[in-house]
Amino acid sequence: MRALMLENPGTQPRLSVVDLPMPRPEPGEVLVWVAACGFCHHDRLVMSGVLRRGVRPDVVLGHEIAGVVEEVGNDVDQVRPGDRVVSLLTNACGHCDRCRMGREHRCRNGEGIGHGRSGGFAEYVTVSQHSLVKLPDGLELTSAALLACPAGVALQAVSAIELVESETVVVVGAGGGLGIHAVQLAAALGARTLAVTSSPHKTRAIARYGAYEVIEAGELDFAEIVMALTADEGAEVVIDTVGTATLRSSVRSLAQYGRLALLGEVGGEGSLRGVIPEIVFRDARVMGVSGVSRNTLEQALGLAAERKLKPVLQEVMPLEEAERALDMVESRAVLGRVALTSSN
């Protein structure tokens, strides 16, 4: 089968499309033909050499997978050949205490797909049946690749932070994959959504996805704009998808007793001086959110089927154009996500 391989990470990584042996499903596993696989910042960080911990040598990257079941191994009873499916980000065992509690994304025996085991930048991938959810009729297969990550991860954050109607929420990094879906989900709940972006060319598009106000982050600290828009009260909730570079402003945007959800670290420098006192004196709650559970993915699929959530997929390109996809991600040219496919 054809697969994209990272031959040498770095500032100019060397990528190539190679022929690999066809994987075969072990007991409890499923062979999936990959229709599309989203290109995540996780993939970018591995390609650049910044993220190395736990990354298996010669792994096929890609964890945002949608496809069709091709073959099932022994003891598989949840899916069958021909089923259209979306995968979790973790190859879950389905039996440990965390899987039984609905925390499959933190399975004690699990491996990260496209991290500890080969992922979806290939024609085929094998995953545990416990990591697959069937796609409802009526949903387009290719764009469904985004319904676990980034859309499901954004939904995991919105649920975990207990966002409710009428609250003001600030979404930082609103033009990225996590951010644009968090904007949609917050707006669908009836929250007053203030979307922060450092990409002015995305402002109009972000507004179309439900933002009450789009804040273009420039030289002025966006926390000052948030305070001006909230009569100096601040926002009850901030969802930060960027990390270190924006954390200080995110904390300063919080109201008293505000809640902050941190969804990732895309890389970048920032000053964290004074952040802890800001958190303490606001009596703030800070929560990290990573991955997506099976239940949350099912909810995301349901919202998409009801047209309350739209996967924002800017472009699908062949594996051979992975370097162009990487350039687009690094230059922030992408609204939402781009995806790779092995299909002609």
C-alpha positions as CSV (number, residue, x, y, z in Angstrom):
1,M,0.0,0.0,0.0
2,R,1.0,3.6,-0.5
3,A,1.9,5.6,2.6
4,L,3.5,8.9,3.5
5,M,6.8,8.5,5.5
6,L,8.8,11.1,7.4
7,E,12.3,10.3,6.5
8,N,14.0,13.1,8.3
9,P,12.4,15.7,10.7
10,G,13.5,19.2,10.9
11,T,12.8,22.8,9.8
12,Q,12.7,21.4,6.2
13,P,11.5,17.8,6.8
14,R,12.0,15.2,4.1
15,L,8.8,13.4,3.2
16,S,8.2,10.7,0.7
17,V,5.4,8.4,-0.5
18,V,6.5,4.8,-0.3
19,D,5.1,1.3,-0.7
20,L,4.6,-0.6,2.5
21,P,3.2,-4.1,3.2
22,M,-0.5,-4.3,3.6
23,P,-1.4,-4.3,7.3
24,R,-3.5,-7.2,8.6
25,P,-5.9,-7.0,11.5
26,E,-5.1,-8.9,14.7
27,P,-7.9,-10.3,16.9
28,G,-10.1,-7.4,17.9
29,E,-8.7,-5.2,15.2
30,V,-10.2,-3.8,12.0
31,L,-8.6,-2.9,8.6
32,V,-9.9,0.4,7.4
33,W,-9.5,1.9,3.9
34,V,-8.7,5.6,4.6
35,A,-10.9,8.0,2.7
36,A,-9.2,11.0,4.2
37,C,-7.0,12.0,7.2
38,G,-6.8,15.5,8.6
39,F,-3.5,17.2,8.9
40,C,-3.1,18.3,12.5
41,H,-0.6,20.5,14.3
42,H,0.5,17.3,16.0
43,D,1.7,16.1,12.7
44,R,3.4,19.4,12.0
45,L,5.3,19.3,15.4
46,V,6.5,15.7,14.7
47,M,7.6,16.6,11.2
48,S,9.5,19.6,12.5
49,G,11.3,17.5,15.2
50,V,9.8,19.5,18.1
51,L,7.6,16.6,19.2
52,R,9.6,13.4,19.7
53,R,8.5,11.8,23.0
54,G,6.7,8.6,22.4
55,V,6.8,8.9,18.6
56,R,7.6,5.4,17.3
57,P,10.4,5.3,14.7
58,D,9.2,4.9,11.2
59,V,5.6,5.5,12.2
60,V,3.0,6.6,9.7
61,L,1.6,9.9,10.9
62,G,-2.1,11.0,10.9
63,H,-4.8,10.4,13.5
64,E,-7.9,12.2,12.1
65,I,-9.2,9.3,10.1
66,A,-12.4,8.5,8.2
67,G,-12.8,5.5,6.0
68,V,-14.6,2.2,5.2
69,V,-14.1,-1.1,7.0
70,E,-12.3,-3.4,4.6
71,E,-11.7,-6.5,6.8
72,V,-12.2,-7.5,10.4
73,G,-10.1,-9.7,12.6
74,N,-11.2,-12.4,15.0
75,D,-13.5,-11.4,17.9
76,V,-14.8,-8.3,16.2
77,D,-18.5,-7.8,16.6
78,Q,-19.1,-4.1,16.6
79,V,-18.4,-3.3,12.9
80,R,-18.4,-5.2,9.7
81,P,-17.0,-4.8,6.1
82,G,-18.6,-1.9,4.3
83,D,-19.3,0.2,7.4
84,R,-18.3,3.8,7.1
85,V,-16.3,4.8,10.3
86,V,-14.5,7.5,12.1
87,S,-11.7,6.7,14.5
88,L,-10.7,8.0,17.9
89,L,-7.2,9.4,18.3
90,T,-6.1,6.5,20.6
91,N,-6.1,2.8,19.9
92,A,-8.2,1.8,22.9
93,C,-8.3,-1.7,24.4
94,G,-12.0,-1.3,25.5
95,H,-11.4,-3.3,28.7
96,C,-9.3,-1.2,31.2
97,D,-10.9,0.9,33.9
98,R,-10.6,4.1,31.9
99,C,-12.2,2.5,28.8
100,R,-15.1,1.2,31.0
101,M,-15.5,4.8,32.4
102,G,-15.8,6.3,29.0
103,R,-12.3,7.7,28.9
104,E,-11.0,5.7,26.0
105,H,-8.8,8.6,24.9
106,R,-6.7,7.9,28.0
107,C,-6.8,4.1,27.7
108,R,-4.1,2.5,30.0
109,N,-3.1,0.1,27.3
110,G,-3.7,2.4,24.4
111,E,-1.3,3.8,21.8
112,G,-1.7,7.1,20.0
113,I,-2.7,6.6,16.4
114,G,-0.1,8.2,14.2
115,H,2.1,8.5,17.2
116,G,2.8,5.2,18.9
117,R,1.3,3.1,16.1
118,S,0.9,3.8,12.4
119,G,-1.9,6.1,11.4
120,G,-3.9,7.4,8.5
121,F,-1.5,9.0,6.0
122,A,-1.8,5.8,4.1
123,E,-4.2,3.8,2.0
124,Y,-5.1,1.5,4.9
125,V,-4.8,1.4,8.7
126,T,-5.5,-1.1,11.4
127,V,-7.2,0.0,14.6
128,S,-9.1,-1.6,17.5
129,Q,-12.8,-2.0,17.0
130,H,-13.2,0.0,20.3
131,S,-11.7,3.0,18.5
132,L,-14.2,3.2,15.7
133,V,-17.6,4.8,15.6
134,K,-20.0,4.2,12.7
135,L,-20.8,7.3,10.5
136,P,-24.5,8.1,10.3
137,D,-26.2,8.1,6.9
138,G,-26.2,11.4,5.2
139,L,-22.8,12.6,6.4
140,E,-20.1,13.0,3.8
141,L,-17.2,10.6,4.4
142,T,-14.2,12.8,3.6
143,S,-15.1,15.8,5.9
144,A,-16.1,13.4,8.6
145,A,-12.3,12.9,9.2
146,L,-12.5,16.1,11.3
147,L,-15.3,14.9,13.6
148,A,-13.0,13.3,16.2
149,C,-10.1,15.8,16.0
150,P,-10.6,18.7,15.8
151,A,-14.4,18.9,16.2
152,G,-14.7,16.2,18.9
153,V,-11.9,17.6,20.9
154,A,-13.5,21.0,20.8
155,L,-16.8,19.5,22.0
156,Q,-14.9,17.6,24.8
157,A,-13.6,21.0,26.0
158,V,-17.0,22.7,25.7
159,S,-18.6,19.9,27.8
160,A,-15.8,19.6,30.3
161,I,-15.7,23.4,31.0
162,E,-19.5,23.3,31.5
163,L,-20.2,26.1,29.1
164,V,-23.9,27.2,29.3
165,E,-26.2,29.5,27.4
166,S,-25.8,33.2,27.9
167,E,-22.2,33.0,29.2
168,T,-19.5,34.9,27.4
169,V,-16.8,32.7,26.0
170,V,-13.5,33.7,24.4
171,V,-12.1,31.3,21.8
172,V,-8.4,31.9,21.2
173,G,-7.0,30.7,17.9
174,A,-10.4,30.8,16.3
175,G,-9.3,30.3,12.8
176,G,-7.6,27.0,13.4
177,G,-9.1,23.5,13.5
178,L,-9.9,23.4,17.2
179,G,-10.9,27.1,17.3
180,I,-13.3,27.2,14.4
181,H,-15.2,24.2,15.7
182,A,-15.2,25.6,19.3
183,V,-16.8,28.8,17.9
184,Q,-19.6,26.8,16.2
185,L,-20.3,24.7,19.3
186,A,-20.3,27.7,21.7
187,A,-22.6,29.6,19.4
188,A,-24.9,26.6,19.1
189,L,-25.2,26.6,22.9
190,G,-26.3,30.2,22.8
191,A,-23.1,31.6,24.3
192,R,-21.8,35.1,23.4
193,T,-18.7,34.0,21.5
194,L,-15.7,36.4,21.2
195,A,-13.3,34.8,18.6
196,V,-9.6,35.8,18.7
197,T,-7.5,35.4,15.6
198,S,-4.0,36.5,14.6
199,S,-5.0,36.0,10.9
200,P,-7.0,39.0,9.7
201,H,-7.8,37.3,6.4
202,K,-9.9,34.8,8.3
203,T,-12.1,37.3,10.2
204,R,-15.1,37.3,7.9
205,A,-15.2,33.5,7.6
206,I,-15.0,33.1,11.4
207,A,-17.9,35.5,11.8
208,R,-20.0,33.3,9.5
209,Y,-19.5,30.4,11.8
210,G,-21.3,32.1,14.7
211,A,-18.9,34.5,16.4
212,Y,-20.6,37.4,18.1
213,E,-17.4,39.5,17.7
214,V,-14.1,38.7,16.0
215,I,-11.0,40.2,17.7
216,E,-8.0,40.6,15.5
217,A,-5.0,40.0,17.8
218,G,-2.3,42.5,17.0
219,E,0.0,44.6,19.1
220,L,-2.8,45.3,21.6
221,D,-3.3,42.7,24.2
222,F,-6.6,41.0,23.3
223,A,-7.5,40.9,27.0
224,E,-8.0,44.6,26.9
225,I,-10.5,44.3,24.1
226,V,-12.3,41.5,25.9
227,M,-12.6,43.7,29.0
228,A,-13.9,46.6,26.9
229,L,-16.6,44.3,25.3
230,T,-17.7,42.9,28.7
231,A,-17.8,46.2,30.7
232,D,-14.6,45.2,32.5
233,E,-16.2,42.0,33.8
234,G,-14.3,39.6,31.7
235,A,-15.5,36.3,30.2
236,E,-16.9,33.4,32.2
237,V,-15.0,31.0,29.9
238,V,-11.9,31.1,27.8
239,I,-11.0,28.2,25.4
240,D,-7.3,28.6,24.4
241,T,-6.2,26.4,21.5
242,V,-2.8,28.1,21.1
243,G,-0.8,27.7,24.4
244,T,2.1,29.5,25.8
245,A,2.0,32.4,23.3
246,T,-1.5,33.5,24.3
247,L,-1.8,32.1,27.9
248,R,-1.2,35.3,29.7
249,S,-3.8,37.2,27.7
250,S,-6.3,34.3,28.0
251,V,-6.0,34.4,31.8
252,R,-6.3,38.2,31.9
253,S,-9.5,37.9,29.9
254,L,-11.2,35.8,32.6
255,A,-13.9,37.1,34.9
256,Q,-13.9,36.4,38.6
257,Y,-14.4,32.6,39.1
258,G,-13.8,32.2,35.3
259,R,-12.9,28.9,33.7
260,L,-10.1,28.3,31.3
261,A,-9.7,25.3,29.0
262,L,-6.3,24.6,27.5
263,L,-6.5,22.5,24.4
264,G,-3.0,22.4,23.1
265,E,0.5,23.9,22.5
266,V,1.1,24.8,18.9
267,G,4.6,26.1,19.7
268,G,5.7,29.6,20.1
269,E,7.2,31.9,22.7
270,G,5.3,34.0,25.3
271,S,5.8,35.6,28.7
272,L,4.2,33.7,31.6
273,R,5.4,36.3,34.1
274,G,2.6,37.1,36.5
275,V,0.2,34.4,35.2
276,I,-0.1,32.5,38.5
277,P,-1.1,35.6,40.5
278,E,-3.7,36.4,37.8
279,I,-5.2,32.9,38.2
280,V,-5.1,33.0,42.0
281,F,-6.8,36.4,42.4
282,R,-9.5,35.5,39.9
283,D,-10.3,32.3,41.8
284,A,-10.1,30.8,38.3
285,R,-10.4,27.1,37.3
286,V,-7.9,25.9,34.8
287,M,-8.4,22.6,32.9
288,G,-6.4,20.8,30.3
289,V,-8.4,18.9,27.6
290,S,-6.9,16.4,25.3
291,G,-8.4,13.8,23.0
292,V,-12.0,12.8,22.6
293,S,-13.9,10.0,24.2
294,R,-16.2,7.6,22.3
295,N,-19.3,9.2,23.8
296,T,-18.2,12.7,22.8
297,L,-17.4,11.5,19.2
298,E,-20.9,10.0,19.0
299,Q,-22.3,13.4,20.1
300,A,-20.2,15.2,17.5
301,L,-21.5,12.9,14.8
302,G,-25.0,13.5,15.9
303,L,-24.6,17.3,15.9
304,A,-23.1,17.1,12.4
305,A,-26.0,14.9,11.2
306,E,-28.4,17.6,12.6
307,R,-26.5,20.3,10.8
308,K,-25.6,22.0,14.1
309,L,-21.9,21.4,13.5
310,K,-20.1,21.6,10.2
311,P,-16.6,20.2,9.6
312,V,-14.5,23.0,8.3
313,L,-12.3,21.3,5.6
314,Q,-10.6,23.8,3.4
315,E,-8.9,21.4,1.0
316,V,-8.2,17.7,0.4
317,M,-4.9,16.9,-1.3
318,P,-3.1,13.7,-2.3
319,L,-0.3,12.2,-0.1
320,E,2.2,13.5,-2.7
321,E,1.3,17.1,-1.7
322,A,2.0,16.7,2.0
323,E,4.8,19.3,1.9
324,R,2.3,21.8,0.5
325,A,-0.1,20.9,3.3
326,L,2.7,21.5,5.8
327,D,3.5,24.9,4.3
328,M,-0.1,25.9,4.5
329,V,-0.4,24.9,8.2
330,E,2.9,26.6,9.1
331,S,1.9,29.8,7.4
332,R,-1.6,29.8,9.0
333,A,-3.2,29.8,5.6
334,V,-5.7,27.2,6.6
335,L,-9.2,27.9,7.9
336,G,-10.0,24.8,9.9
337,R,-8.2,21.9,8.4
338,V,-6.6,20.4,5.3
339,A,-6.6,16.7,4.8
340,L,-4.6,14.1,2.9
341,T,-5.9,11.2,0.8
342,S,-4.4,8.3,-1.1
343,S,-7.3,8.3,-3.5
344,N,-6.7,9.6,-7.0
